[in-house]
Amino acid sequence: MKSKLLATLLALTPCYLFASESAYKFYNDAQKAFTEGKFQQAKELLQQALAIEANDGVLSLPPKEPVYKYIERPRKPPKRVIDEDARESYSYQPNQLLKKVTYQIAQLDPLSPMARELFDAAPEALVKKTNSVAFIIGNASYESLPDIDFVKNDLDLVEHYAKRTLGFDKVVKELDVNSTGLNTLFGTEKGNFKGTIYDTVSALHQFNPDLEVLIYYTGHGAPSTDSENTGSYLVPVDLKDNQMSRINEFAYSMTDFYTSIERLDFANVTVILDTCFSGKTAGGEEWLLDTGIKATMIVEEDYSDLQSSIGATFITSSSAEQVSHKHKDSNSSLFTYYLLDGLKGGADQDGDNKVDLDELERYVGSKMAVYTSLNGLSKQTPDFNIKKNKTLAEIKL
């Protein structure tokens, strides 16, 4: 009797479960916590699951309901017993779920203390830009690509600086734009590359012939995967796995992007692109190659001549072959962090309460060079395509 009782207690005690059963239990509980919005609890449960079984896949476990089998007995009817060897397959994807959990946690507390300090220290503009507009656009959560956890932070920071420090009275913010959204914003060949950005700027131009326009974009960029068609692309959040090898058909062409900017030649336009077109993440992982695309398929293009032919000012976070890194202490992109730090007053080297493009180029470039060197990161060199030096911000320090 005692031996049967002990066996029963052992069977019911979680610490005696098989390792895979324990891992699945933690994973299953994490799924429930995630659906209930308990993201921190879900993260802790997933960490326990991953400590036991670190790889996503399928686990072979005892079935949830008993499975019976019959044992043949000499000169007696077969005996119905529980099949202790029965197994069922269960999906086990803790790494995928952890990615979603981490993203949700970042949204709940988007600004790190360092980024919050940068936010709060934004100086007030001395000159307000009336009937001028800033478009703050970012893609963070992708359907088939690695998410970028700091994009929402950067959008919030840039939106705040556009209003308070640069003095724009109108700001349009777009997060997680799909293929249709990019076509709508920037326009297509059918519409002569006049999208909602053009329509907005054109309407404001009637009230302010000298209006200023800021276009800031952050998110994944990608080089062409078609050896016969060079170029780079802005990647929409709804790009599918099976569309990677034909990215030139489904993403938004940078040639079209620059054509749409050229349509705004009646305004004072500054374009800031915090994206890289190397096919790598901020951590350096080659996501295009991870999808089976060979390096020989990737074709990059230099747009410096095209930029120079357009009246707008273009500022890009890196050259075509470089990776755009993350500033880990602030949970922002490296480029955007130092760009805003410069606008905060760090770039005002002559102390005239003005931050112009030349000053900003020197400040951001030097800060990024030091950071990448000290942190063992690959080189990232911002590019300021400046036709004529101009003041971006006049601030109260």
SULKAPE-V806183 format. One record per residue. N is the residue number from 1. BURIAL is b if it has 24 or more other C-alpha atoms within 12 Angstrom, else e. D_CENTER is the distance of its C-alpha to the mean C-alpha in Angstrom with 2 decimals. Layout:
N & BURIAL & D_CENTER
N & BURIAL & D_CENTER
//
This chain:
1 & e & 61.22
2 & e & 59.39
3 & e & 57.72
4 & e & 56.43
5 & e & 55.09
6 & e & 53.32
7 & e & 51.76
8 & e & 50.50
9 & e & 49.00
10 & e & 47.21
11 & e & 45.78
12 & e & 44.40
13 & e & 42.97
14 & e & 39.17
15 & e & 39.64
16 & e & 41.74
17 & e & 39.18
18 & e & 38.08
19 & e & 34.92
20 & b & 33.05
21 & b & 34.29
22 & b & 33.08
23 & b & 29.58
24 & b & 29.49
25 & b & 30.85
26 & b & 28.12
27 & b & 25.47
28 & b & 27.32
29 & b & 27.60
30 & b & 23.87
31 & b & 23.27
32 & e & 25.76
33 & e & 24.28
34 & b & 20.80
35 & e & 22.48
36 & e & 24.38
37 & e & 21.40
38 & e & 22.58
39 & b & 19.28
40 & b & 20.74
41 & b & 23.73
42 & b & 21.73
43 & b & 19.93
44 & b & 23.43
45 & b & 24.92
46 & b & 22.34
47 & b & 22.98
48 & b & 26.66
49 & b & 26.20
50 & b & 24.31
51 & e & 27.08
52 & e & 29.50
53 & b & 27.72
54 & b & 24.57
55 & e & 23.90
56 & e & 22.71
57 & e & 25.49
58 & e & 28.67
59 & b & 31.16
60 & e & 34.86
61 & b & 36.28
62 & e & 39.46
63 & e & 39.40
64 & e & 38.90
65 & e & 42.36
66 & e & 45.41
67 & e & 46.37
68 & e & 50.11
69 & e & 52.26
70 & e & 56.01
71 & e & 58.11
72 & e & 61.36
73 & e & 64.40
74 & e & 67.94
75 & e & 70.31
76 & e & 67.82
77 & e & 65.23
78 & e & 61.62
79 & e & 59.84
80 & e & 56.50
81 & e & 54.11
82 & e & 50.40
83 & e & 48.69
84 & e & 47.12
85 & e & 45.55
86 & e & 43.70
87 & e & 39.94
88 & e & 37.11
89 & e & 33.61
90 & e & 30.64
91 & e & 26.95
92 & b & 25.21
93 & b & 21.39
94 & b & 20.56
95 & b & 17.65
96 & b & 15.83
97 & b & 16.83
98 & b & 15.84
99 & b & 12.19
100 & b & 12.51
101 & b & 14.70
102 & b & 12.55
103 & b & 9.75
104 & b & 12.79
105 & b & 14.38
106 & b & 11.63
107 & b & 12.16
108 & e & 15.87
109 & e & 15.97
110 & b & 13.01
111 & b & 14.96
112 & b & 16.49
113 & e & 20.10
114 & e & 19.35
115 & b & 16.80
116 & e & 19.35
117 & e & 22.01
118 & b & 20.24
119 & b & 19.83
120 & e & 23.49
121 & b & 24.81
122 & b & 23.76
123 & b & 27.16
124 & b & 28.75
125 & b & 29.26
126 & e & 32.90
127 & e & 32.58
128 & b & 30.96
129 & b & 29.59
130 & e & 31.36
131 & b & 30.47
132 & b & 27.45
133 & b & 23.90
134 & b & 20.32
135 & b & 17.52
136 & b & 14.16
137 & b & 11.51
138 & b & 7.73
139 & b & 5.67
140 & b & 3.34
141 & b & 6.05
142 & b & 7.60
143 & e & 11.31
144 & e & 12.01
145 & b & 9.19
146 & b & 7.35
147 & b & 4.61
148 & b & 2.19
149 & b & 5.28
150 & b & 6.28
151 & b & 5.09
152 & b & 8.00
153 & b & 10.12
154 & b & 10.01
155 & b & 10.91
156 & b & 13.66
157 & b & 14.90
158 & b & 15.09
159 & b & 16.72
160 & b & 19.17
161 & b & 20.07
162 & b & 20.50
163 & b & 23.01
164 & b & 24.76
165 & b & 24.76
166 & b & 24.56
167 & b & 26.69
168 & b & 25.18
169 & b & 26.96
170 & b & 24.63
171 & b & 20.84
172 & b & 18.87
173 & b & 15.33
174 & b & 13.27
175 & b & 10.18
176 & b & 8.98
177 & b & 11.59
178 & b & 13.34
179 & b & 15.77
180 & e & 18.56
181 & b & 16.67
182 & b & 15.89
183 & b & 19.53
184 & b & 20.74
185 & b & 19.05
186 & b & 20.04
187 & b & 22.95
188 & b & 24.39
189 & e & 27.49
190 & e & 29.49
191 & e & 28.94
192 & e & 29.48
193 & b & 25.79
194 & b & 26.48
195 & b & 23.84
196 & e & 23.35
197 & b & 22.30
198 & b & 25.63
199 & e & 27.53
200 & b & 26.38
201 & b & 27.16
202 & b & 30.41
203 & e & 31.52
204 & b & 30.95
205 & b & 32.78
206 & e & 35.93
207 & e & 35.92
208 & e & 34.66
209 & e & 35.49
210 & e & 33.77
211 & b & 30.47
212 & b & 27.34
213 & b & 23.95
214 & b & 20.55
215 & b & 17.59
216 & b & 14.26
217 & b & 11.22
218 & b & 7.74
219 & b & 5.34
220 & b & 6.76
221 & b & 10.47
222 & b & 13.25
223 & b & 16.93
224 & b & 19.66
225 & b & 20.94
226 & b & 24.29
227 & e & 26.82
228 & e & 28.78
229 & e & 26.06
230 & e & 24.30
231 & b & 21.30
232 & b & 17.55
233 & b & 15.24
234 & b & 12.29
235 & b & 10.72
236 & b & 11.09
237 & b & 9.47
238 & b & 13.00
239 & b & 13.68
240 & e & 16.03
241 & e & 16.94
242 & e & 20.24
243 & e & 18.90
244 & b & 17.23
245 & b & 20.61
246 & b & 21.18
247 & b & 17.94
248 & b & 20.25
249 & b & 21.52
250 & b & 18.46
251 & b & 15.78
252 & b & 16.61
253 & b & 18.82
254 & b & 18.55
255 & b & 22.34
256 & b & 22.21
257 & b & 19.70
258 & b & 22.22
259 & b & 25.04
260 & b & 23.65
261 & b & 23.41
262 & b & 26.96
263 & b & 28.15
264 & b & 27.49
265 & b & 30.04
266 & b & 32.12
267 & b & 29.64
268 & b & 28.47
269 & b & 24.84
270 & b & 22.22
271 & b & 18.98
272 & b & 16.12
273 & b & 13.44
274 & b & 10.76
275 & b & 9.63
276 & b & 11.62
277 & b & 13.66
278 & b & 14.84
279 & b & 13.18
280 & b & 11.80
281 & b & 8.81
282 & b & 8.84
283 & b & 11.43
284 & b & 13.44
285 & e & 13.50
286 & b & 14.54
287 & b & 12.76
288 & b & 15.02
289 & b & 18.00
290 & e & 17.13
291 & e & 17.69
292 & e & 21.12
293 & b & 20.76
294 & e & 23.16
295 & e & 22.63
296 & e & 25.63
297 & b & 23.89
298 & b & 21.15
299 & b & 22.50
300 & b & 21.14
301 & b & 22.69
302 & e & 23.45
303 & b & 23.14
304 & e & 24.98
305 & e & 28.19
306 & e & 26.64
307 & b & 25.00
308 & e & 28.43
309 & e & 30.19
310 & b & 28.27
311 & b & 29.28
312 & b & 25.85
313 & b & 24.36
314 & b & 21.24
315 & b & 19.11
316 & b & 16.50
317 & b & 14.56
318 & b & 16.11
319 & b & 18.58
320 & b & 18.01
321 & b & 18.54
322 & b & 16.67
323 & b & 13.42
324 & b & 11.38
325 & b & 11.57
326 & b & 10.54
327 & b & 13.41
328 & b & 14.00
329 & e & 16.78
330 & b & 15.00
331 & b & 11.52
332 & b & 10.37
333 & b & 9.71
334 & b & 13.19
335 & b & 14.01
336 & b & 13.23
337 & b & 15.05
338 & b & 18.09
339 & b & 18.07
340 & b & 18.54
341 & b & 20.85
342 & b & 22.88
343 & b & 23.13
344 & b & 24.23
345 & b & 27.26
346 & b & 26.53
347 & b & 26.89
348 & b & 30.15
349 & e & 32.37
350 & e & 35.53
351 & e & 35.36
352 & e & 35.97
353 & b & 33.29
354 & b & 31.45
355 & b & 28.28
356 & b & 28.62
357 & b & 26.55
358 & b & 28.70
359 & b & 28.39
360 & b & 24.63
361 & b & 24.33
362 & b & 26.62
363 & b & 24.99
364 & b & 21.33
365 & b & 22.44
366 & b & 24.76
367 & b & 22.49
368 & b & 19.72
369 & b & 22.52
370 & e & 23.95
371 & b & 20.77
372 & b & 19.90
373 & e & 23.60
374 & e & 24.09
375 & e & 21.16
376 & e & 21.98
377 & b & 18.89
378 & e & 19.24
379 & b & 20.19
380 & b & 17.80
381 & b & 19.86
382 & b & 18.80
383 & b & 20.91
384 & b & 22.81
385 & b & 24.74
386 & b & 27.37
387 & e & 30.42
388 & e & 31.96
389 & e & 31.11
390 & e & 30.35
391 & b & 29.65
392 & b & 26.22
393 & b & 27.26
394 & b & 30.68
395 & b & 30.31
396 & b & 32.57
397 & e & 32.48
//
